[in-house]
Amino acid sequence: MDRKSNKKAEITKTQQVKIWSACALQAFWVMGINQSFGIFQVHYGSDKAVKDGITQPEDKMQRAGIAAIQSLGNGGIVAAFAMLFFPRLPLIGKHIRTLCFGSAMLATIGFATAAACNEIWLLLLTQGLFVGIGNGVFFHVLATILPEYFEAHSGLAQGAASGSGSIGGVILSLSLPKLLKSVGSRWTLGILSILSMCFLSAASFLAQPPRHCQKRSIKPVGWKAFKDPTFTLLFMVNLIHPLTVAIPTTFGPEFSEALGYDIKMASIILAISSVVGIPARFLMGNAADKIGHNNMLFVGTTTFAVSTLVLWLSAAQTSNGAVWIVYNVVYGCVFGIFGTVINSVQKRHFGDELYYSYNGALSSIRGVGYMVGVPIAGSLVTRVKDSELHGNDFVKPIVYTGTLLMVSALCVGGVGWLDSRKAGGSGGGSHCCKQGARTEYFVRAD
């Protein structure tokens, strides 16, 4: 089907302001929580957490178990089922706000009930599963809708919104250690519960539905989609990047302590990547609109991979704190690029008609990556007490991260190569899956 024949509703400035503000608010809170979880990773394995009664003495070396709280809490559980409900998002209309309000309440309840926990498995259920489902709706659904409202400058809009996440990461990375020390584990989680209700309720009120199009696919994609090499390569990218992206922030504070820094300095180093990310996401999003979203994704992924294998690995092998800080600066520049441009990349390749169906399938594998990546890395860290950790104890997860990112960069490069071949052969760079052109795949939105 010719994309130009698929009429779309006109967009108003008010709609753009509302959806961008909703995404900025959710990014500030949800991404801020995710980026600062390394503070909890250290805390839940400490004597202070045991004294507060939030964990048990035998939980102190359960790094993979503690990391699993973040893997569920980052919203990957929602993305994992995206292939089932993303295709029908265009039918939800204004009920998107009801969905978001319900999710806000679930995240609020998750933090509130986490404050009453006394074992890791209960934290997995509350701060992990409940918060993860609540936050995941905002993080994955609203971020998918946003580029539809900014066709000409989707990279800039997404970069500016995700920059709010970096601001949240800075504030929470610096404030959480102080809260945990001054008011304890339970009151800190209670405060997070109240703040979740405030920020996410405001985002719910401003949420906008998917853009109205004359025709949309409402069917999940089938196995035949893998016959398209572009889809297969993007499938690999959507799996690998989430497997790796949260590892530096989740284990960063522990790594900093292994190099000899105290928790205060460890939280400052963690905040550095978020501080750098504030202008970087805005600039990278703007640059992506000019040089191409796929090109920017390739540059970002390659830089992430090389810096991990060169800088972070060197810091681990030599216990060099200066190199570790430099790595955090580089990481802050590039780690948000994937989230900023991936939806625009996929929208361009699959078109408005198939966007939600194909994005649903790719988001599902992305969700699997978010859920299992950090626990896998945690299991690779040498199993000793935090006080006995050294830089070399992190070599395996660092190599794991860098190697996977190199594979992801090759896949992104493959997507660009295929796109250039299509552009040369057909006179246009856009890619549309022909199997989606059958009329039974579409419904009229009007």
N, C-alpha and C positions, 0 to 999 in steps of 0.2 A: 504494500500500500504506500502511496506517496505521502510523505509526512506533511507536506504543505496542505493536503486536503483534510487533515485532522484539525478542525477548528478548536481554538482554545479561548477560554474566557479572558476578557480584558482584566488587567491588574491595576488596582488603585495604589496610590502612595500610602494610604492608610493601611491597607493590607500588608504592604511591604514593611512598614514600620512595626506593625504588630507581630508578624511572624519573625522578623529579625530580633525584636526585643525578647520574644519568648525563647528563641534559641540562645540568645546571649545570657539570659537569666539561668536557663537550665545548664548552659555550659559553665557558667560561673560556679554553680553549686555541684553539679554532677561530676564534671571534669575536675573541679577543685578537690572533691572528695577522693576521686580516683588517683590523682597525681600526688596526693599527700598521704596515701595509705601506708607508705613506708614507715611513717611514724608509728602507726598501729602495729606494723610488722615487728618493729623493735620492742614496742611496749608490751604486747601480748606474750613475748618471750622473756620478759623481765621479772625480777623479784617484786617490783612494785605492783604489777598486775596480779600476781599471786596474793600479795598482801591485801589488795583491794577485793579479793575474792572473785574476780572476773574470770580467772583461769586457775588451773591446778598446777602443782609443782611438776608433774610429769608432762605438762604441755610445753614446757620451756624450750625444748629442742624440736618441737613439731613444726619446722619451718614450712613444709609443704602443706600441712593442715591449716596453718595460719594464713599462708598465701592463698589458699582456696577461698578464704573469706573474701578477699579482694577479687578473685576470679568470678565469683558469683555476684558480688556487690557491684562490679563494673557494668552490669547490664547485659553481659553476654548471654545469659539465660533467655532473655527476650529475643535477641537477634537469632538465636539458634532455631527458633520456630518461625522466623520471618517468612520462609517460603510458603507457609500455610496461610498467613493473614495479610502479608504485604500486598498481594494482588488485589485484595478487596478493600484496601485503604481508600481508594477513590470513591467508594460507595458510602463511606462513613459520614461525609459532610460535616456539618457543625457539631456532630456528636463527638468529634475529636476532643472537644473541651471536656466532655463528660469522662472520656477515657483518661485524659490527663489528670483530672481532679481525683479520680479513683486511684490512679497510680501515685499521686502525691500523698494521699492518705496512707497507702501501703508502705511507702518509704518512711513516712513519719512513724507509723506503728513499728516498723522494723528497728529503727534506732531506739525507740522507747522500750521495746521489749528486750533489746540487746543489753540495756542498762540493768536488767534483772538477771542476766545470765551468770553462770558460774563454771561453765565448761566450754571448750572449743567447739564441740558439735552443736551446742545451742547458739553460739555466735554464728556458726555457719548457716543455721536456719534463719536467724533474725537479721543481723548485720549483713549476712551474705545473701540468702535467698529473697527475703522480703524486701530489703533495700534494693537488691539487684533487679527485681521485677519492676518495682516502682520507678527507680532511676532509669532503667533500661528503656522504658516506653518513651521517656523524654529524649534520651541520648540517641536512640536509633530512629524513632518515628519522626520527630520534629526535624532532625538533621536531614532526613530523606526528603522531606517536603520543601525545605528552604530553597534549594537551587531552582525549583520551578517558578519561584517568584522573582528571581534575578537572573534572567537568561543571559543578558549581556555581560554581567559582572558577578557571576555566581562564585567565582574564586574569591573575589574581594569580600563579598557578603559573608561567605562561610569563614574566611580567614579572620575577619573582624569579630564575628560572633564567637569563634573558638578562642580568640585572644582573651575573651572574658574568662574562659576556663583557666588560662594562665594566671590571671589576676587572682582567681579563686585559689589556685594552687599555691601562690605565694602567701596569701593571707593564712590559709589553713596550715601550710607547712610550718609557719612561724608561730602560729597561735596554739596549735594542738599540743606541742610539748609543754607549754606553759599551763594550759588547762589541765592536762593529765597530772601535772605535778602539783598544782594548787588546789584543784577541786576533786581530783581522782577520776577513775575510769567511769563510774556510773553517772556522775553528774555531767561529765563531758559528753557521753552518749545522749543524755537527756537534752543537753543544749543543742546538739546536732539534730535531734528530733524536732525541736521547736523551729529551728532555722530551716529545716527541710520543708515543713509545712508552709512557712512564709514564702520562700523563694519559689517552690514548685507550684504553689497555688497561684501566685502571680503569673507564672509562665503559662499555667493552664488557662487563665482568663484571656490571655493574649493569643493563644494558639489558633492557627488557621488551618483549614482543611486542604487536602491535595487540590491542585488547580483543576478546575473544570475543563475537561476535554470532551470532544464529541465522541471519540472512540477510545476505549481502553481495553487492555487484556485483563481478564479477571481469573485466568487459569494459571496455576503453578506451572513452571517449566518442567519438562520431562527429561529423561536421559538423553534424548536426541540432541539436546542443547550442546552436549559435549562434542558433537560433530563439528561444531564451530570452534576453531582454534582460539579465536579471541576470547570466547566465553571460558574455555578451558584454562587459558593463561590467567585471566582475571580471577578465576576460581582459586588458583594457586596463590595469587597475590593476596586475596581476601582471607586465605587460611594462614599464610606465613606471617604477614605483618602483625596481626593480633597475637600470634604466638610469642612475639618478641617485644612489642612496643612498651609494655608496662614493666618489663624486667628491671631496667635501670632505676626507675622511681621506686619500685617495690623493695628492692634489695639495696638501693643506694645508701640509706642511713646505716644499715648493718655493715656495708662495705666501708663506709667512712669511719665507723667505730673500729673496724678491723685494721684500718690504717693509723689508728691512734687518736682520732678526733673524739671529743665528747658529744653527747646527744644534741647540745645546743649548736655546735658547729656543724654537726651532721644535718640538722634541720635547715641551717643556712645554705649549705651546699645543695640540698634538695630544692630549696627555693630558687637557687640560681637558674636552674633550667626553666622554671616557670617565669621568672623575671625576663629572661632573654626571649621567651616565647611570646610575650605580650606584643612587642613590635614585629617580631619575626613572622608570626602568623598573618598579621595584616599585610606585611610586605610580600610574603610568599604567595598569599592569595591573589594579590594584585598582579604579581609577576606571572602567576599561572594563567590569568586571563589574557596576557599578552603573548607568552611563548607557548602556550598550550598546557592543558591540565595534565595530560599524560607525560609530557616532557618534564614538567615540574615534579611529578611523582617519581620519575626515574632519577632525577638529580637528588631528590631528598632521600630516596631509599639507598642509593649508592653511597651517599655521604654518611648516612647512618651506619651502613655496613662497614665501610672502611674505617671510620672513626672508632667503632667498637673493637675491631680486630687490631687496630694500631694503638689508639690512645688508652682505652679501658684495659685491654689486655696488658699493655706495658705498665700501667699503674698497678695492676694486680701482681705482676711478676717482680716489680722493683719496689713496691710499697711507696710509690711516689705520689704524694698528695697533690702537688701542683698539676701533674698530668691529669689526675682524676678531676680536678676542678675545670681544667680546659675541656675535658671530655663533656662535662655537664653543660658548658657553654655551647658546644657544637650540638649536643643532643637537644638542647632547648631550641635551637634554630630549626631543626629538621623533624623532630618527632611528631609535630602536629600536622605535617604536610599531608599525610595519608588521609586523616579525617577531614581535612579541608577540601581535598580535590576528588576523592574517590567517587562520590556520588555524581559529580559533574562528568567524570570520565565515563561512568557507566550510562548516564543519561544520554551522552553524546553518541555512544556506540550502539545503544539499543533503542533510542527514540522514545518519545512520549507514550506511544501506544504500549510498548513492552517494558517501560521503565520499572514499574512496580513489580511485575512478574519476575523479571530477571534480577532486579535488585534484591528481591526477597530471597531467591535462591543463593545469591552471593553473600547476602547478610547472614544467612543461616550458617554457612561454613565459617564466616567471620566470627559468629557467636561461639562456635566450637573452639576456635583459636583463643578467644578471650578467656574461656573457661578453663582450658587445660594448659595454656602456655606458662603461666606463673608457677603453678604447682610442679610442673616438670622441671623448671629451672630451680625451684626450691629443693627438689630432691637431688639435684646435682651439686649443691653446696655441701662441703664436707660437714658431716654430722658431729659437731662438737658444740659446747656451750658458747654463747655469744662472746663471753669474755676471753675465750681461747681461739677465736677466729683470727686468721691472717689473710692478707691479700691473695695469696696463692690458693686459698680455699675456694675462691670464686672463679678460677680459671675455666673449669668445665662449663658453667652456665654462660660465661662470656663467649667462649668459642661456639657454643650452641647458638647463641643469639646472632653473632656475626656471620656465621656460616649460612644460617637460614635467610638472613637478610640479603646475602649475596645471591642466593637462588631467587629470591623475590625480585631483586633488581634485574636479573636476566629475564624473568617473566614479563616485567613491565617493559623492558626493551623489546621483547618479542611482540607485545601488543602494538608498540609504536611502529615496528617494522611491518607488521601485517597491515596496519592502517595506511602506511605510506604506499604499499603495493596496491591497496584498493583505490587510493586516491589517484595513483598513476594510471590504473586500468579503467576507472569509471568516471574520472573527472571530478570526483568529490571525495572528501576524507571521511564522511560519515559512514557508519556501518549500521545496517538494519538487517535483522535476522529474517530471512524470507519465510521461514516456517511460521512466523507470526502473522503473515499477511492473509491467512485464511479468515474469512469473515466470521466463522463460528468462534474465533478466539476473542472477539471484541463485543462490548456492550455499548450502547449509546448512553451517555451520561445525562442527556436531556429528556 
